[in-house]
Amino acid sequence: MNAFRPAILFQDGCVLQRSKPITVWGEGRGGARVTVTLAGASASCQVKDGKWECILPAMEAARELTMELVCAGGGQDAEGEPERITLRHVSVGEVWMAGGQSNMEYFLRYDAQWEDTQCLPKNEDIHMFNVARISYEGQKKDVSDSDHWFGEGDAAWETFSAPGYSFARSIQPILGVPVGIIGCNWGGSTAATWMDESYLEPEPIHAYLRDYEDAVRGKDPERLKEQARIANDWENSPERETAWAGVMYGISRQEQREWIRHEKQCPGPENPMGPYCMNRPGRLYHMMLERIIPYSMRGVLWYQGETDECHSDMYDSLFSAMIRCFRDSFRQELPFLFVQLAPYGQWLEGNGLQYPELRRRQEMVSRRVPDVHMVSIMDLGMYEDIHPKHKMEVGERLALLARGKIYGETELLCESPEFSEAQREGDEIRLRFDRTGMGLWEAEPVPEAEAEAEEPSVFTGPREMKDGFVVSQNGVPLPIREVSLQGREVALKVDGLTEGPCQVDFAQVPYIRVRIYNEADLPMKPFSATVY
């Protein structure tokens, strides 16, 4: 017998999507009839195979509503009366999901502006919800900050997504309606774990299924599950979480070396790829995302890709397939607003060598998949940390993008400058850009005392790089004598430039601090162009 209950998102304080049919679903006893009533509208459905789903008509924004759910017939209590559930403080407004891995999961308490954020006036129209990060049934883990709606100042606030919260804080005053942000993210997760396995069948992304099959071949599934249980218990222990929090707040390169040495001398239990691994293909789709499907929402905020650098050459196919999976599953052509990976050089034992290619693949998705739009943060990276600490700017740029692309402010400059064409004359190359507004401008270099300690390495780019540009002919970089900004153009004076095509690259390195902006203070994004 299934107890009558709605899906996890339907609780006191929930936010429902305005101007779209509202899907309400849950579990109940077979044969019962469920009726959902909200703001004078109602919908009924029959429970089949323990599941029910009602669809309320689209509504305008509202606050402090009450939702009544009644289950009659198959789901009676001891007195034979219908079962009733009442949800209070229900809002109708704008709902977004904040998905991805650690840079989206990134807790507010780690953000560089956390102290200032706590001093802001409380906004009662911002509602947050964290989907519990569980990778298998029965996992022992503190999820007290998850699976319930909360607001600013609540205990769970400091462990909510900093970019997701910043987006809500920026967009709510513009829209003037309640805003709900659903955090559904997990640090270190590949895009392949967030999609149903069937979407990984085509080549080339079938490689993720092959990798999994290779990893578990010949191994005892029960042994793999037991190893995962032990490792997860260790990773989620208070001592380990406290130690890892220190890393997330940010540690120097020397402290990172000490961390690496300690990890090698005192390694924790292995968490192998297997049935319980959070990065098994489809694992978080089934354990986390399915719990909120098909909640009506406006769109998805996405910041992810770091873990997929091992297959950077196919990230466009992977990300595109994941978007299609989301849209099919939620039965909505959800817009995606995503963040291009930030620059970084080295962090713990990782490096950003594959990031230029991964960023290129990300931009391909924004060009090819309808209603998918990209934010560039090439000015916000940190050389020695894969987790930039200024996440408020990330959320603000996502909100600006939403205003221009989703909420109808069509004249708003909300995207980074984009290369459009080039001309050559003698030793000068003139690059023209779209999305500049009144023109391009260049920020002053960061004072050396404030910059990260950058160790000499390939990450700083070729010797001939100037302000992020590299000009080459026949694969040989040429010295750039001068870079000047002239309205919507950038003029490059190049020594040794001869007849024949040349290649112009901008910010095509793992780490750089981009300093060229448009009128909206959005940084120029990486690009490559052949100039004839």
C-alpha positions, -999 to +999 in steps of 0.1 A: +000+000+000+015+034-011+010+062+013-006+093-002+020+120-006+030+145-032+065+147-048+093+162-026+090+197-041+054+202-030+059+215+006+051+246+026+068+276+010+071+261-025+072+282-056+053+272-087+060+284-122+037+311-135+022+312-170+027+275-175+004+245-167+014+234-132+021+196-129+015+182-094+023+145-089+031+119-062+022+085-048-010+069-036-030+038-033-041+022-065-077+031-075-079+063-054-088+096-069-066+126-062-079+162-064-055+192-062-070+227-056-051+260-058-064+296-060-099+284-071-086+260-098-087+223-094-076+192-112-083+155-105-067+122-116-068+085-108-039+067-090-024+041-113+003+017-103+008+038-072+014+070-091-007+101-098-003+133-117-026+163-119-022+193-141-035+227-129-040+255-154-014+282-159-017+310-133-003+345-128+021+354-100+008+352-065+019+349-029+006+332+003-016+307-014-029+274+001-029+242-019-052+214-009-046+178-019-073+152-013-071+115-019-105+097-019-114+061-025-084+038-024-065+059+001-088+063+031-077+066+067-090+045+096-122+065+098-129+061+061-125+098+054-105+111+025-068+118+031-060+155+030-027+174+027-026+212+030+004+232+017+007+267+030+026+298+019+026+286-017+038+312-043+035+314-080+064+331-098+096+321-116+113+288-110+148+280-122+171+250-116+207+255-107+226+225-120+261+213-125+291+204-105+312+221-078+313+256-092+275+256-093+272+237-060+297+262-045+283+271-011+275+307-003+297+306+028+328+300+006+321+331-016+344+361-013+313+384-007+296+362+019+300+386+048+285+415+027+257+392+014+246+384+050+241+422+056+217+427+027+181+434+035+161+402+036+142+394+004+111+374+013+104+366-024+135+344-028+129+308-021+155+280-023+155+242-024+184+218-024+179+183-038+196+159-015+230+147-029+224+109-026+239+084-050+222+053-037+193+042-016+201+041+021+232+063+018+242+076+053+247+113+050+237+145+066+212+161+043+196+184+068+201+213+044+182+195+016+147+185+005+129+215+020+122+250+009+139+278+028+148+315+026+175+339+033+188+336+069+177+300+073+202+274+084+205+259+049+212+293+032+249+292+037+252+258+019+231+269-011+246+275-046+262+309-047+257+314-084+221+302-081+213+326-052+230+355-068+209+349-099+177+351-078+189+381-059+196+399-092+165+389-112+138+391-085+137+429-081+135+432-119+106+408-123+088+418-091+075+382-085+085+353-062+116+335-075+123+298-067+158+283-072+161+245-071+197+234-065+203+201-082+241+198-084+271+178-071+308+186-071+329+165-094+300+152-115+302+145-152+273+155-175+269+118-182+256+111-147+228+137-151+212+120-181+193+088-187+217+061-201+197+058-233+209+093-244+245+081-242+239+054-268+250+074-299+286+078-309+309+094-299+294+098-263+289+060-262+324+062-249+310+069-214+291+037-214+321+018-226+343+034-200+319+022-173+317-013-187+355-015-188+358-002-153+334-029-138+342-058-161+352-089-140+345-072-107+320-084-081+291-059-080+284-065-043+321-058-035+320-026-055+289-015-036+305-023-002+336-003-012+314+026-022+295+025+011+328+026+031+343+054+010+311+075+011+309+071+049+345+084+051+340+112+026+308+124+045+323+121+080+324+154+099+362+153+101+367+149+063+340+175+055+357+200+078+391+194+061+376+197+026+359+229+035+393+244+041+403+235+006+371+250-008+377+283+010+410+284-008+445+274+000+479+284-014+499+263-038+523+253-010+493+243+011+480+223-019+513+204-021+511+196+016+475+184+011+486+162-018+515+147+003+492+140+032+466+123+009+493+100-006+507+092+028+473+087+045+449+078+017+412+073+024+393+042+013+389+038-025+356+048-041+356+028-073+335+032-104+306+009-099+269+005-092+270+031-064+294+056-079+279+090-083+295+093-117+281+061-131+263+070-163+227+080-154+233+076-116+224+112-105+197+114-131+179+086-114+188+094-078+184+132-079+169+147-111+140+122-114+128+133-080+119+167-094+107+156-129+084+170-143+082+201-121+071+231-142+099+257-144+112+285-166+147+272-173+180+257-162+212+275-150+241+252-157+278+254-147+297+221-153+323+205-175+354+203-154+351+166-149+345+160-186+379+174-197+390+138-202+366+138-232+368+174-241+367+167-278+331+154-275+317+177-249+295+195-274+278+161-282+275+152-245+261+186-234+237+187-264+224+152-255+220+161-219+199+192-228+177+170-250+173+145-221+163+173-197+138+187-222+122+154-230+121+144-193+105+176-181+083+178-212+093+214-216+116+230-241+136+245-212+160+273-220+196+267-208+218+295-195+253+281-189+287+293-177+318+288-199+345+273-178+367+299-159+404+301-165+427+282-142+463+269-143+468+243-116+449+231-086+459+201-064+471+175-091+449+190-119+456+215-146+436+233-173+453+220-204+421+207-220+401+238-211+406+258-243+391+229-263+363+223-237+354+260-238+353+259-276+329+229-275+308+247-250+304+277-273+295+253-301+265+242-281+253+278-276+255+284-314+239+251-325+212+243-299+181+265-298+175+286-267+209+278-252+229+309-242+264+312-227+280+335-200+318+341-202+338+346-171+373+347-186+381+376-162+372+359-130+395+328-129+422+321-104+455+306-115+459+283-084+422+274-079+396+256-100+369+273-079+369+311-084+358+328-053+337+356-068+305+338-076+281+368-072+293+381-105+285+348-122+249+349-110+246+385-119+257+378-155+233+348-157+205+372-146+215+397-172+214+370-198+180+359-186+166+394-189+178+397-225+171+362-238+141+350-217+123+380-202+119+401-233+144+429-228+155+425-264+175+457-265+196+448-235+233+442-240+236+408-222+263+389-240+301+392-243+317+409-273+318+385-303+343+385-332+326+392-365+352+400-392+388+411-398+408+432-423+445+434-430+466+463-442+503+461-441+514+451-406+480+459-391+451+435-384+417+452-376+393+429-357+356+439-356+332+428-329+295+426-324+277+431-290+300+459-279+274+486-271+291+520-274+324+503-277+351+482-262+372+492-232+402+477-214+406+474-177+439+482-160+462+452-153+457+438-118+485+452-095+511+426-089+505+426-052+468+416-057+474+390-084+477+353-077+513+340-075+516+326-111+544+301-115+561+301-149+545+276-171+527+270-204+495+284-188+506+320-192+505+315-229+531+320-257+558+346-252+543+367-280+508+370-264+498+406-258+466+413-239+454+378-248+461+378-285+484+355-305+490+360-342+507+332-361+516+323-396+525+287-406+522+278-369+548+303-358+537+331-334+546+366-344+555+395-321+526+419-315+539+454-312+507+471-302+471+464-293+447+493-294+409+495-289+390+518-314+353+517-308+340+483-317+374+473-332+407+460-320+438+469-340+469+447-338+503+459-350+522+427-358+559+425-367+570+401-394+535+397-409+538+386-445+513+379-473+492+348-470+467+338-443+474+343-406+457+329-375+444+351-347+437+335-314+423+352-283+424+337-248+430+302-262+450+292-231+441+274-199+446+305-178+444+342-186+428+373-170+408+389-199+407+427-196+387+437-227+350+445-220+320+458-237+297+486-225+278+461-202+312+452-185+311+417-200+345+403-210+355+393-245+352+355-249+378+333-265+379+330-303+400+319-332+399+333-367+418+328-399+425+362-415+433+364-453 
